[in-house]
Amino acid sequence: MEDNPRIPMEKAGKIIRRSIYIFFQNYQYFTSIAAFLAFPFSVSIMLSLALVPSSTSLLPTIYNRLENLFNAAGFPPSSEFFRFLNLKLSQTISSSIFTLPFTLTFFLFSKASVIQALNQYKPTSPHSFSSFISIFNPLLLTHICNSILIISANATAFCLLFLSFNFLEGFGFSSRNSLLLLSAAGVVLYSVLLANALIICNLSLVLSGTERSGGYLAILKACVMIRGRTSTALSLALPVNLSLTGIEALFQHRIVRASHIGQTPTSLMALEGMLIAYLYSIFLVLDTIATFIFFKSCKASSCIDQKGRYAYRVEIVEEDNAGYVSLKVSQELP
């Protein structure tokens, strides 16, 4: 994905400010969504942080399977990078399995309700349950395709790392410094691939809810729309993900750590845990609002080529008969 140098980075800040303004403008509606729809999913995320690490079967089983896979692929067993990656992947997979029922229900329903409200430009008007359940099926289909995309992105990163490590080992570069340098490069490569995949998945969910076209087609449209705007999308995703990670760390410190040191759970700890989960829900709603605004700004955007000779308008064209997505480019005078 190429970044257009003419697109300013400040646009991400404007989208964030607009998202916060829309959220507070319709505070009661969006907080009710966070309380009744996103909250059960957030609670499942928080519980997975406490229960998955102490699991006696699921996490160790996944960790050992991945370790055997890495060893069979020829990755260096002494590499700290692959040990850390194996641990994080095992925790992510275990947590995803634990929260899967809530992801396929409450998480998607919360996104559907936010998208439906913003798409009708009347978030304060009352919406019946059937008004946004109609876009649940496209969201569900797109979420399943997104899961396949994430798995494919991880497989691609591992394949490139496997080729790189074996290529260097074949040429005799098997020293500790060489492995350390390649591990650092692997972290960058893996982060870039996974970040782009997550951005596309997030945008495709909003797109499928807005246009009610789910599945791989929404992912293809998201890939087309994000061209030239990767830096803006990353700038939007970074503060939200940092905030969600910080909230998870807060739950780990205040609740999970207290239980591990033998402190007896109290009603105040339970209330504090619920407040942390509710804060997590608020940021999930804000993330959906920001992605929706970003989607609207990308849908029909004017781009300037690098030499500044002409402008062209990019539109997404869906061919009903052929079943593919293409670009429609119309030239305009600068």
SULMOSUL-V869866 format. One record per pair of residues at least 6 apart in sequence whose ideal C-beta (glycine too) atoms are under 8 Angstrom apart, sorted by the first residue. I is the first residue (numbers start at 1). J is the second residue. D is the distance in whole Angstrom. If there is no record, write none. Layout:
i=I j=J d=D
i=I j=J d=D
//
This chain:
i=1 j=196 d=6
i=1 j=223 d=8
i=1 j=226 d=7
i=1 j=227 d=6
i=1 j=230 d=5
i=2 j=227 d=7
i=2 j=228 d=6
i=2 j=230 d=8
i=3 j=228 d=6
i=3 j=229 d=8
i=3 j=230 d=5
i=3 j=231 d=5
i=4 j=228 d=4
i=4 j=229 d=7
i=4 j=303 d=6
i=4 j=304 d=8
i=4 j=306 d=8
i=5 j=306 d=7
i=6 j=303 d=8
i=6 j=304 d=5
i=6 j=306 d=8
i=6 j=308 d=8
i=7 j=228 d=6
i=7 j=229 d=6
i=7 j=231 d=7
i=7 j=232 d=6
i=9 j=231 d=6
i=9 j=232 d=7
i=9 j=235 d=6
i=11 j=232 d=5
i=11 j=297 d=8
i=12 j=232 d=5
i=12 j=235 d=3
i=12 j=236 d=5
i=13 j=235 d=8
i=15 j=232 d=8
i=15 j=236 d=6
i=15 j=290 d=6
i=15 j=293 d=5
i=15 j=294 d=6
i=15 j=297 d=7
i=16 j=236 d=7
i=16 j=239 d=7
i=16 j=290 d=6
i=18 j=293 d=6
i=19 j=286 d=6
i=19 j=289 d=4
i=19 j=290 d=4
i=19 j=293 d=6
i=20 j=286 d=7
i=22 j=118 d=7
i=22 j=123 d=7
i=22 j=289 d=6
i=22 j=293 d=8
i=23 j=30 d=5
i=23 j=285 d=7
i=23 j=286 d=6
i=23 j=289 d=6
i=25 j=123 d=8
i=26 j=117 d=8
i=26 j=123 d=4
i=26 j=124 d=5
i=28 j=124 d=8
i=29 j=117 d=7
i=29 j=123 d=5
i=29 j=124 d=6
i=30 j=114 d=7
i=30 j=123 d=7
i=30 j=285 d=5
i=30 j=289 d=8
i=31 j=282 d=7
i=33 j=110 d=6
i=33 j=113 d=5
i=33 j=114 d=6
i=33 j=285 d=6
i=34 j=110 d=8
i=34 j=278 d=7
i=34 j=281 d=4
i=34 j=282 d=5
i=34 j=284 d=7
i=34 j=285 d=5
i=35 j=278 d=7
i=35 j=281 d=7
i=37 j=106 d=6
i=37 j=109 d=5
i=37 j=110 d=4
i=37 j=113 d=6
i=38 j=106 d=7
i=38 j=107 d=7
i=38 j=110 d=4
i=38 j=281 d=4
i=38 j=284 d=5
i=38 j=285 d=6
i=39 j=106 d=8
i=39 j=277 d=6
i=39 j=278 d=6
i=39 j=281 d=5
i=40 j=102 d=6
i=40 j=106 d=4
i=41 j=99 d=7
i=41 j=102 d=4
i=41 j=103 d=7
i=41 j=106 d=4
i=41 j=107 d=4
i=41 j=110 d=7
i=41 j=281 d=8
i=41 j=284 d=8
i=42 j=277 d=4
i=42 j=278 d=7
i=42 j=280 d=4
i=42 j=281 d=5
i=42 j=284 d=7
i=43 j=102 d=8
i=43 j=274 d=8
i=43 j=277 d=5
i=44 j=98 d=7
i=44 j=99 d=4
i=44 j=101 d=8
i=44 j=102 d=4
i=44 j=103 d=8
i=45 j=95 d=7
i=45 j=99 d=6
i=45 j=248 d=7
i=45 j=277 d=8
i=45 j=280 d=7
i=46 j=248 d=8
i=46 j=251 d=5
i=46 j=255 d=8
i=46 j=273 d=6
i=46 j=276 d=7
i=46 j=277 d=5
i=46 j=280 d=7
i=47 j=98 d=8
i=48 j=94 d=7
i=48 j=95 d=4
i=48 j=98 d=4
i=48 j=99 d=6
i=49 j=95 d=7
i=49 j=248 d=6
i=49 j=251 d=6
i=49 j=252 d=6
i=49 j=256 d=6
i=50 j=255 d=7
i=50 j=256 d=5
i=50 j=259 d=7
i=51 j=98 d=7
i=52 j=58 d=7
i=52 j=59 d=6
i=52 j=91 d=6
i=52 j=94 d=5
i=52 j=95 d=5
i=52 j=98 d=6
i=53 j=59 d=7
i=53 j=91 d=7
i=55 j=94 d=7
i=58 j=94 d=5
i=58 j=97 d=7
i=58 j=98 d=8
i=59 j=90 d=6
i=59 j=91 d=7
i=59 j=94 d=5
i=62 j=89 d=8
i=62 j=90 d=5
i=62 j=93 d=5
i=62 j=94 d=6
i=63 j=86 d=6
i=63 j=87 d=7
i=63 j=90 d=4
i=66 j=86 d=5
i=66 j=89 d=6
i=66 j=90 d=6
i=67 j=86 d=6
i=70 j=77 d=8
i=70 j=82 d=5
i=70 j=86 d=6
i=71 j=77 d=6
i=73 j=158 d=7
i=73 j=162 d=5
i=74 j=162 d=7
i=74 j=165 d=7
i=74 j=166 d=6
i=74 j=169 d=8
i=75 j=82 d=5
i=75 j=161 d=7
i=75 j=162 d=7
i=75 j=165 d=6
i=76 j=82 d=7
i=76 j=165 d=7
i=76 j=179 d=6
i=78 j=179 d=8
i=79 j=179 d=6
i=79 j=183 d=6
i=80 j=183 d=7
i=81 j=183 d=4
i=81 j=184 d=8
i=81 j=186 d=6
i=81 j=187 d=7
i=82 j=183 d=8
i=85 j=190 d=8
i=89 j=154 d=8
i=96 j=103 d=8
i=103 j=143 d=8
i=104 j=140 d=7
i=104 j=143 d=7
i=107 j=284 d=8
i=108 j=136 d=6
i=108 j=139 d=5
i=108 j=140 d=6
i=108 j=143 d=6
i=109 j=132 d=8
i=109 j=133 d=8
i=109 j=136 d=7
i=110 j=281 d=8
i=110 j=284 d=7
i=110 j=285 d=7
i=110 j=288 d=8
i=111 j=139 d=6
i=111 j=205 d=6
i=111 j=206 d=8
i=111 j=209 d=6
i=111 j=288 d=5
i=112 j=132 d=4
i=112 j=133 d=7
i=112 j=135 d=5
i=112 j=136 d=5
i=112 j=139 d=6
i=112 j=209 d=6
i=113 j=127 d=7
i=113 j=132 d=5
i=114 j=285 d=6
i=114 j=288 d=4
i=114 j=289 d=6
i=114 j=292 d=7
i=115 j=132 d=8
i=115 j=135 d=7
i=115 j=206 d=6
i=115 j=209 d=4
i=115 j=210 d=6
i=115 j=288 d=7
i=115 j=292 d=6
i=116 j=127 d=6
i=116 j=131 d=6
i=116 j=132 d=4
i=116 j=135 d=6
i=116 j=209 d=7
i=117 j=123 d=4
i=117 j=127 d=7
i=117 j=132 d=8
i=118 j=289 d=7
i=118 j=292 d=5
i=119 j=209 d=8
i=119 j=210 d=5
i=119 j=292 d=8
i=120 j=127 d=8
i=134 j=212 d=8
i=135 j=208 d=8
i=135 j=209 d=5
i=135 j=212 d=5
i=137 j=214 d=7
i=138 j=208 d=4
i=138 j=209 d=7
i=138 j=212 d=5
i=138 j=213 d=6
i=138 j=214 d=3
i=138 j=215 d=8
i=138 j=218 d=7
i=139 j=205 d=6
i=139 j=208 d=6
i=139 j=209 d=5
i=139 j=214 d=7
i=140 j=214 d=7
i=141 j=208 d=7
i=141 j=214 d=4
i=141 j=215 d=5
i=142 j=204 d=5
i=142 j=205 d=6
i=142 j=207 d=8
i=142 j=208 d=4
i=142 j=214 d=4
i=142 j=215 d=6
i=142 j=218 d=5
i=142 j=219 d=7
i=143 j=205 d=7
i=145 j=204 d=8
i=145 j=214 d=8
i=145 j=215 d=5
i=145 j=216 d=5
i=145 j=218 d=8
i=145 j=219 d=6
i=146 j=201 d=4
i=146 j=204 d=6
i=146 j=205 d=7
i=146 j=219 d=7
i=149 j=197 d=6
i=149 j=200 d=7
i=149 j=201 d=6
i=149 j=219 d=6
i=150 j=194 d=8
i=150 j=197 d=6
i=150 j=198 d=7
i=150 j=201 d=7
i=152 j=197 d=8
i=153 j=193 d=5
i=153 j=194 d=6
i=153 j=196 d=8
i=153 j=197 d=4
i=154 j=194 d=7
i=156 j=193 d=6
i=157 j=186 d=8
i=157 j=189 d=6
i=157 j=190 d=5
i=157 j=193 d=5
i=157 j=194 d=7
i=160 j=189 d=6
i=161 j=186 d=5
i=161 j=189 d=7
i=161 j=190 d=8
i=164 j=182 d=6
i=164 j=185 d=8
i=164 j=186 d=7
i=165 j=179 d=8
i=165 j=182 d=6
i=168 j=174 d=7
i=168 j=178 d=6
i=168 j=182 d=6
i=195 j=234 d=6
i=195 j=237 d=7
i=196 j=230 d=7
i=198 j=237 d=7
i=199 j=226 d=7
i=199 j=230 d=7
i=199 j=233 d=5
i=199 j=234 d=7
i=199 j=237 d=6
i=200 j=219 d=6
i=200 j=222 d=5
i=200 j=223 d=6
i=200 j=226 d=6
i=201 j=219 d=8
i=201 j=222 d=8
i=202 j=237 d=7
i=202 j=287 d=7
i=202 j=291 d=5
i=203 j=222 d=4
i=203 j=225 d=7
i=203 j=226 d=6
i=203 j=233 d=7
i=203 j=291 d=6
i=203 j=294 d=7
i=203 j=295 d=6
i=203 j=298 d=8
i=204 j=218 d=4
i=204 j=219 d=5
i=204 j=221 d=7
i=204 j=222 d=4
i=205 j=218 d=8
i=205 j=291 d=8
i=206 j=288 d=7
i=206 j=291 d=5
i=206 j=292 d=5
i=206 j=295 d=5
i=207 j=213 d=8
i=207 j=218 d=5
i=207 j=221 d=6
i=207 j=222 d=6
i=207 j=225 d=7
i=207 j=295 d=6
i=208 j=214 d=4
i=208 j=215 d=8
i=208 j=218 d=4
i=210 j=292 d=7
i=210 j=295 d=7
i=211 j=218 d=8
i=211 j=221 d=8
i=213 j=221 d=8
i=213 j=318 d=7
i=217 j=318 d=7
i=217 j=323 d=8
i=217 j=325 d=7
i=220 j=324 d=8
i=220 j=325 d=5
i=221 j=316 d=5
i=221 j=318 d=8
i=221 j=325 d=6
i=224 j=314 d=8
i=224 j=316 d=6
i=224 j=325 d=6
i=224 j=327 d=6
i=225 j=295 d=7
i=225 j=298 d=4
i=225 j=299 d=7
i=225 j=316 d=7
i=226 j=233 d=6
i=226 j=298 d=7
i=227 j=314 d=8
i=228 j=303 d=6
i=229 j=294 d=8
i=229 j=298 d=6
i=229 j=301 d=8
i=232 j=294 d=7
i=233 j=294 d=7
i=236 j=290 d=6
i=236 j=291 d=7
i=236 j=294 d=6
i=240 j=283 d=6
i=240 j=286 d=7
i=240 j=287 d=5
i=240 j=290 d=7
i=243 j=283 d=5
i=244 j=280 d=7
i=244 j=283 d=6
i=244 j=284 d=8
i=247 j=276 d=6
i=247 j=279 d=6
i=247 j=280 d=5
i=247 j=283 d=7
i=248 j=280 d=8
i=250 j=276 d=6
i=251 j=273 d=7
i=251 j=276 d=5
i=251 j=277 d=8
i=254 j=269 d=8
i=254 j=272 d=6
i=254 j=273 d=8
i=254 j=276 d=7
i=255 j=269 d=6
i=255 j=272 d=7
i=255 j=273 d=5
i=255 j=276 d=7
i=258 j=265 d=8
i=258 j=269 d=7
i=259 j=265 d=6
i=263 j=269 d=8
i=299 j=316 d=7
i=300 j=313 d=7
i=300 j=314 d=7
i=300 j=315 d=6
i=301 j=313 d=8
i=301 j=314 d=6
i=302 j=311 d=5
i=302 j=312 d=8
i=302 j=313 d=6
i=302 j=332 d=7
i=303 j=311 d=7
i=303 j=312 d=6
i=303 j=313 d=8
i=303 j=314 d=6
i=304 j=311 d=5
i=304 j=334 d=7
i=305 j=311 d=8
i=305 j=312 d=7
i=308 j=334 d=7
i=309 j=334 d=8
i=310 j=331 d=6
i=310 j=332 d=7
i=310 j=333 d=7
i=310 j=334 d=6
i=311 j=331 d=7
i=311 j=332 d=5
i=311 j=333 d=7
i=311 j=334 d=5
i=312 j=329 d=5
i=312 j=330 d=7
i=312 j=331 d=5
i=312 j=332 d=7
i=313 j=329 d=7
i=313 j=330 d=5
i=313 j=332 d=6
i=314 j=327 d=6
i=314 j=328 d=8
i=314 j=329 d=6
i=315 j=327 d=7
i=315 j=328 d=4
i=315 j=329 d=8
i=315 j=330 d=8
i=316 j=325 d=6
i=316 j=327 d=7
i=316 j=328 d=8
i=317 j=325 d=7
i=317 j=326 d=5
i=317 j=327 d=7
i=317 j=328 d=5
i=318 j=325 d=6
i=319 j=325 d=8
i=319 j=326 d=7
//
